[in-house]
Amino acid sequence: MKLMLGILCGGRSGEHEVSLRSASGIYRALDRERFEPLLVAIDKSGGWHVGKAEALLLDAHDPARIRIDPSAPEVVPLHTAAREGECVLVSPGDLSEQAAIEAFLPIIHGTDGEDGALQGMLQLWGLPYVGADVLGSAVGMDKDVMKRLLTQAGLPVAPFEAFHSLAEARAGFADLASRLGLPLFVKPAALGSSVGVSRVKDRGDYFRALADAFSYGEKVVVEQEIEGREVECSVLGSRYSETYPPKASRAGEIRPRHGFYSYAAKYLDHDGAELIVPADLPPGVEERIQQLSLRAFETLECDGMARVDFFFAEDGRILVNELNTLPGFTPISMYPKLWEASGLSYTDLLTRLVELALERRQRRGALKRDFDLNSP
């Protein structure tokens, strides 16, 4: 019997459209012999909708215009003990059943999708879901906490500073420019896809970048610019799985054609960057990147998948930039491209990810939930 798989997408973050594009690609690529996929799309107002991708998404092939059909009827999730192992989606008016989801593939990038909030909800429902759990998702989303943990584990990262208020950050410009040099990168601490990221060269740029970054979140990270190449590596597996322990893919390089690798270069402009897969690297560098990828993956308690981003500096240093626990799955995304270059097709990659989610559910289901107070 096929597994009813819900592809959770959309959401209320600044990465809404990216999520819809990822979900559209996943929907087309899933193995129909094993899975019955449905999009579970959350609109920008928080409403839930369910349906086939071809009916639910409008302008699916246009990254600037892709959207959820506003006329699609809403549903609400209903999880009860009587339907253990399923999330039933019902019409809010008459509670008629529209779908019963047995597992989820969450692909909601950014706030409330990639930061552990969504994973916590699915975990409370007791349903298998693809990717990192609550802890790994939360740590992987917060660039400040992530970098501190990586540093504590002895992994190399670029110098950075985190600020919790606009006033604090504005007052720190002279010190930052002295310690980190210029240009600097300013970015929201808990967002992805280069949303809210700015490259700044002077005080005026810096103040404008801070205002933009703080409009997306309550904490901002300021990083030193590293001169060199941007290299990425994909990780797949789980340290708890005997069948699929973590494995690193071939490395790939991103060469932005217009400044840094911005949101537009990633998702809107097909000529915004050149993706070189596999990367042409000096002897031993790819192996070192793969080793660091696995160490970073386990240091941050990741599970299932992650894309690890690096700087290969001009002076030969290899620095971990960040990890993405829900990497993009659009037609031009690096995560699936790297696995294709490593011998694992897009369809087989998705199957492996769902298998890892089902394995985790089985392992955790075998754990004790209570204990005997009278036992010795």
C-alpha positions as CSV (number, residue, x, y, z in Angstrom):
1,M,0.0,0.0,0.0
2,K,1.3,3.5,-0.8
3,L,2.3,5.8,1.9
4,M,0.1,9.0,2.0
5,L,2.9,11.7,2.2
6,G,2.1,15.3,2.9
7,I,4.5,17.8,1.4
8,L,4.2,20.8,3.8
9,C,5.1,24.0,2.0
10,G,4.5,27.7,1.9
11,G,4.3,29.3,5.3
12,R,4.4,32.8,6.6
13,S,8.2,33.5,6.3
14,G,10.0,35.6,3.8
15,E,10.9,32.3,2.0
16,H,7.3,31.4,1.1
17,E,7.8,31.3,-2.7
18,V,11.0,29.4,-2.4
19,S,9.2,26.7,-0.4
20,L,6.4,26.4,-3.0
21,R,9.1,25.9,-5.7
22,S,10.8,23.3,-3.7
23,A,7.5,21.5,-3.0
24,S,6.6,21.6,-6.7
25,G,9.9,19.9,-7.6
26,I,9.6,17.3,-4.9
27,Y,6.0,16.5,-5.9
28,R,7.0,15.7,-9.5
29,A,10.0,13.6,-8.5
30,L,8.6,11.3,-5.8
31,D,8.3,7.6,-6.5
32,R,4.6,7.0,-7.3
33,E,5.1,3.3,-6.7
34,R,5.7,3.9,-3.1
35,F,4.1,7.3,-2.2
36,E,0.8,9.1,-2.8
37,P,1.9,12.7,-2.4
38,L,-0.3,15.6,-1.6
39,L,0.7,19.3,-1.1
40,V,-0.3,20.7,2.3
41,A,0.2,24.4,1.5
42,I,0.1,27.1,4.2
43,D,-0.7,30.5,2.9
44,K,0.7,33.8,4.1
45,S,-2.3,34.3,6.4
46,G,-1.7,30.9,8.0
47,G,-4.5,29.1,6.3
48,W,-4.0,25.4,5.3
49,H,-4.9,23.9,1.9
50,V,-4.5,20.5,0.5
51,G,-4.5,19.1,-3.0
52,K,-2.5,18.0,-6.0
53,A,0.3,20.3,-7.0
54,E,-1.1,21.0,-10.5
55,A,-4.4,22.2,-9.0
56,L,-3.1,24.0,-5.9
57,L,-0.2,26.0,-7.3
58,L,-0.6,28.8,-9.8
59,D,2.3,29.9,-12.1
60,A,4.4,27.0,-10.8
61,H,7.1,27.5,-13.4
62,D,7.5,31.3,-12.6
63,P,9.7,31.8,-9.5
64,A,8.5,35.4,-9.2
65,R,4.8,34.7,-9.5
66,I,4.3,31.2,-8.0
67,R,1.5,31.2,-5.4
68,I,-1.2,29.1,-3.8
69,D,-4.6,29.3,-5.6
70,P,-6.6,31.7,-3.4
71,S,-9.8,30.0,-4.3
72,A,-8.5,26.6,-2.9
73,P,-10.7,25.5,0.0
74,E,-9.1,25.6,3.4
75,V,-8.6,22.6,5.7
76,V,-7.7,22.2,9.4
77,P,-5.5,19.5,10.8
78,L,-7.2,17.1,13.2
79,H,-5.2,14.6,15.2
80,T,-7.0,12.2,17.6
81,A,-6.2,9.0,19.4
82,A,-8.9,7.3,17.3
83,R,-6.8,7.9,14.2
84,E,-3.4,7.1,15.6
85,G,-0.7,7.3,13.0
86,E,-2.6,9.8,10.8
87,C,-3.2,13.5,10.6
88,V,-6.6,14.0,9.2
89,L,-7.3,17.2,7.3
90,V,-10.9,18.3,7.4
91,S,-13.0,21.1,6.1
92,P,-13.4,23.7,8.9
93,G,-17.2,24.2,8.3
94,D,-18.5,20.6,8.3
95,L,-15.4,18.6,9.4
96,S,-15.7,16.4,6.4
97,E,-12.5,14.5,5.8
98,Q,-10.3,15.8,2.9
99,A,-7.1,13.7,3.4
100,A,-5.4,11.5,5.9
101,I,-1.6,12.1,6.0
102,E,0.7,9.3,7.3
103,A,4.0,11.1,7.1
104,F,5.2,14.6,6.3
105,L,8.0,16.0,4.2
106,P,8.3,19.5,5.6
107,I,9.8,21.9,3.1
108,I,8.8,25.2,4.7
109,H,12.0,27.2,4.7
110,G,12.6,29.9,7.3
111,T,10.6,31.0,10.3
112,D,8.1,28.5,11.8
113,G,9.1,25.9,9.3
114,E,12.9,25.3,9.6
115,D,13.4,26.5,13.2
116,G,11.9,23.6,15.2
117,A,8.4,25.0,15.6
118,L,6.9,22.9,12.9
119,Q,8.9,19.8,13.9
120,G,7.6,20.1,17.4
121,M,4.0,20.1,16.2
122,L,4.7,17.0,14.1
123,Q,6.5,15.3,16.9
124,L,3.6,15.9,19.3
125,W,1.3,14.3,16.8
126,G,3.6,11.2,16.7
127,L,4.0,11.3,12.9
128,P,7.2,10.6,11.0
129,Y,8.7,13.7,9.3
130,V,11.7,14.2,7.1
131,G,14.8,16.1,8.3
132,A,16.2,17.4,11.6
133,D,14.2,17.2,14.8
134,V,13.3,20.1,17.1
135,L,16.8,20.5,18.5
136,G,18.7,20.2,15.3
137,S,16.3,22.5,13.5
138,A,16.5,25.2,16.1
139,V,20.3,25.1,16.4
140,G,20.7,25.0,12.6
141,M,18.4,28.0,12.1
142,D,20.2,30.3,14.6
143,K,23.4,31.4,13.0
144,D,24.8,32.8,16.2
145,V,24.2,29.7,18.3
146,M,25.3,27.5,15.4
147,K,28.6,29.3,15.0
148,R,29.3,29.3,18.8
149,L,28.7,25.5,18.9
150,L,30.9,24.9,15.9
151,T,33.7,27.0,17.4
152,Q,33.4,25.1,20.7
153,A,33.8,21.9,18.8
154,G,37.0,23.2,17.2
155,L,35.5,23.7,13.7
156,P,36.8,26.8,11.8
157,V,34.3,29.7,11.3
158,A,34.8,33.2,10.1
159,P,34.9,35.9,12.8
160,F,31.5,37.3,13.7
161,E,29.4,39.2,16.2
162,A,25.7,38.9,17.2
163,F,23.5,41.8,18.3
164,H,20.1,41.7,20.0
165,S,19.0,45.3,19.4
166,L,19.4,48.0,16.8
167,A,20.9,50.5,19.2
168,E,23.5,48.0,20.4
169,A,24.5,47.1,16.8
170,R,24.7,50.8,15.7
171,A,27.0,51.7,18.6
172,G,29.3,48.8,17.7
173,F,30.3,49.9,14.1
174,A,33.7,51.4,14.9
175,D,34.8,48.4,16.9
176,L,33.5,45.9,14.3
177,A,35.2,47.8,11.4
178,S,38.5,47.8,13.5
179,R,38.3,44.1,14.4
180,L,36.7,42.5,11.3
181,G,37.6,45.0,8.6
182,L,35.4,46.1,5.7
183,P,33.4,45.1,3.8
184,L,31.1,43.2,6.3
185,F,28.0,41.1,5.9
186,V,24.9,41.8,7.9
187,K,22.2,39.2,8.1
188,P,19.2,38.2,10.2
189,A,20.4,35.5,12.7
190,A,17.4,33.2,12.0
191,L,16.5,33.3,8.3
192,G,17.8,31.7,5.2
193,S,17.9,32.0,1.4
194,S,19.9,35.2,1.8
195,V,16.8,37.1,2.8
196,G,17.7,40.3,4.5
197,V,21.4,39.9,3.8
198,S,23.5,42.9,2.9
199,R,27.2,43.5,2.0
200,V,28.3,46.8,3.6
201,K,31.3,49.0,2.9
202,D,30.8,52.0,5.2
203,R,28.8,53.3,8.1
204,G,25.9,54.4,6.0
205,D,25.6,51.0,4.3
206,Y,25.8,49.4,7.7
207,F,23.0,51.4,9.3
208,R,20.7,50.7,6.3
209,A,21.6,47.0,6.4
210,L,20.9,46.8,10.2
211,A,17.4,48.3,9.7
212,D,16.6,45.8,7.0
213,A,18.0,42.8,8.9
214,F,16.2,43.7,12.2
215,S,12.9,44.0,10.2
216,Y,13.1,40.2,9.8
217,G,14.1,39.2,13.3
218,E,15.2,40.1,16.8
219,K,18.8,39.1,16.5
220,V,21.4,40.0,13.8
221,V,24.7,38.5,12.9
222,V,27.6,40.6,11.5
223,E,30.4,38.6,9.8
224,Q,33.8,39.3,8.3
225,E,34.0,39.0,4.5
226,I,36.1,36.1,3.4
227,E,37.9,36.4,0.1
228,G,37.8,33.1,-1.7
229,R,35.4,30.5,-3.1
230,E,32.0,29.4,-2.0
231,V,31.8,25.6,-1.7
232,E,28.9,23.4,-0.6
233,C,28.6,19.8,0.5
234,S,25.4,17.8,1.1
235,V,25.0,15.3,4.0
236,L,22.4,12.5,4.1
237,G,21.7,10.0,6.9
238,S,21.5,9.7,10.7
239,R,24.1,8.8,13.3
240,Y,21.4,6.6,14.9
241,S,20.7,4.6,11.8
242,E,22.5,1.4,11.1
243,T,21.2,1.3,7.6
244,Y,22.0,4.9,6.5
245,P,24.7,6.5,8.7
246,P,25.7,10.1,7.7
247,K,27.4,10.3,4.3
248,A,28.8,13.4,2.6
249,S,28.3,14.0,-1.1
250,R,30.8,15.4,-3.7
251,A,31.5,19.1,-3.2
252,G,30.1,21.8,-5.5
253,E,31.1,25.4,-6.1
254,I,28.9,28.5,-6.5
255,R,30.3,31.4,-8.5
256,P,27.9,34.4,-8.2
257,R,27.9,36.6,-11.3
258,H,26.5,39.7,-9.6
259,G,28.2,40.3,-6.3
260,F,27.3,37.8,-3.5
261,Y,24.9,34.9,-3.7
262,S,21.7,36.8,-3.1
263,Y,18.1,35.7,-3.0
264,A,17.6,36.8,-6.6
265,A,20.7,34.9,-7.7
266,K,19.5,31.7,-6.0
267,Y,15.9,31.6,-7.1
268,L,15.0,34.3,-9.7
269,D,17.9,34.8,-12.0
270,H,18.9,31.6,-13.9
271,D,22.1,33.5,-14.8
272,G,22.7,34.8,-11.3
273,A,25.3,32.3,-10.5
274,E,27.3,29.4,-12.0
275,L,26.9,26.1,-10.1
276,I,29.9,23.9,-10.7
277,V,29.3,20.2,-9.8
278,P,31.6,18.7,-8.8
279,A,33.9,21.5,-7.8
280,D,37.4,21.7,-9.3
281,L,39.4,21.7,-6.1
282,P,43.1,21.1,-5.2
283,P,44.0,17.6,-4.1
284,G,42.8,16.8,-0.6
285,V,40.4,19.8,-0.3
286,E,37.2,17.9,-1.2
287,E,38.1,15.2,1.3
288,R,38.7,17.8,4.0
289,I,35.4,19.5,3.2
290,Q,33.5,16.2,3.4
291,Q,35.1,15.4,6.8
292,L,34.2,18.9,8.2
293,S,30.7,18.5,6.8
294,L,30.1,15.3,8.8
295,R,31.6,16.8,11.9
296,A,29.5,19.9,11.7
297,F,26.4,17.7,10.9
298,E,26.8,15.7,14.1
299,T,28.0,18.7,16.3
300,L,24.7,20.5,15.6
301,E,22.6,17.3,16.2
302,C,21.4,17.3,12.6
303,D,19.4,14.3,11.2
304,G,18.3,13.2,7.8
305,M,19.8,16.0,5.7
306,A,21.7,19.2,5.7
307,R,23.7,21.3,3.2
308,V,27.0,22.6,4.7
309,D,28.3,25.8,3.2
310,F,32.0,26.7,3.2
311,F,34.5,29.4,2.3
312,F,37.6,28.1,0.6
313,A,39.7,31.2,1.3
314,E,42.5,32.5,-0.9
315,D,45.0,31.7,1.8
316,G,44.0,28.0,1.8
317,R,41.8,28.0,4.9
318,I,38.5,26.1,4.8
319,L,35.9,27.8,7.0
320,V,32.4,26.5,7.8
321,N,29.9,29.3,6.9
322,E,26.6,27.7,8.0
323,L,24.4,24.6,7.8
324,N,20.9,24.5,6.2
325,T,18.7,21.7,7.7
326,L,16.0,22.3,5.0
327,P,18.0,23.1,1.9
328,G,16.3,24.2,-1.3
329,F,14.9,21.5,-3.6
330,T,14.1,23.7,-6.6
331,P,15.3,22.7,-10.1
332,I,18.5,24.7,-9.6
333,S,19.2,23.9,-5.9
334,M,22.6,22.6,-4.9
335,Y,21.5,19.9,-2.4
336,P,19.9,17.4,-4.9
337,K,22.5,18.3,-7.6
338,L,25.3,17.3,-5.4
339,W,23.7,13.9,-4.7
340,E,23.0,13.4,-8.4
341,A,26.8,13.9,-8.9
342,S,27.4,11.4,-6.2
343,G,25.3,8.7,-7.8
344,L,21.9,9.2,-6.1
345,S,19.1,10.4,-8.3
346,Y,16.6,13.0,-7.2
347,T,13.8,10.4,-6.8
348,D,16.0,8.0,-4.9
349,L,17.2,10.8,-2.6
350,L,13.7,11.6,-1.6
351,T,12.9,8.0,-1.0
352,R,15.9,7.7,1.3
353,L,14.9,10.7,3.2
354,V,11.4,9.3,3.8
355,E,12.9,6.0,4.8
356,L,15.1,7.8,7.4
357,A,12.0,9.5,8.8
358,L,10.2,6.2,9.1
359,E,13.2,4.6,10.8
360,R,13.4,7.4,13.4
361,R,9.7,7.1,14.2
362,Q,10.2,3.3,14.7
363,R,13.2,3.9,17.0
364,R,11.6,6.5,19.1
365,G,8.3,4.5,19.3
366,A,10.3,1.7,21.0
367,L,11.5,4.0,23.8
368,K,9.9,3.9,27.2
369,R,7.4,6.7,27.9
370,D,6.9,6.0,31.6
371,F,8.7,4.1,34.4
372,D,7.8,1.9,37.4
373,L,8.1,3.9,40.6
374,N,8.2,0.6,42.5
375,S,11.1,-0.9,40.6
376,P,14.4,-1.2,42.4
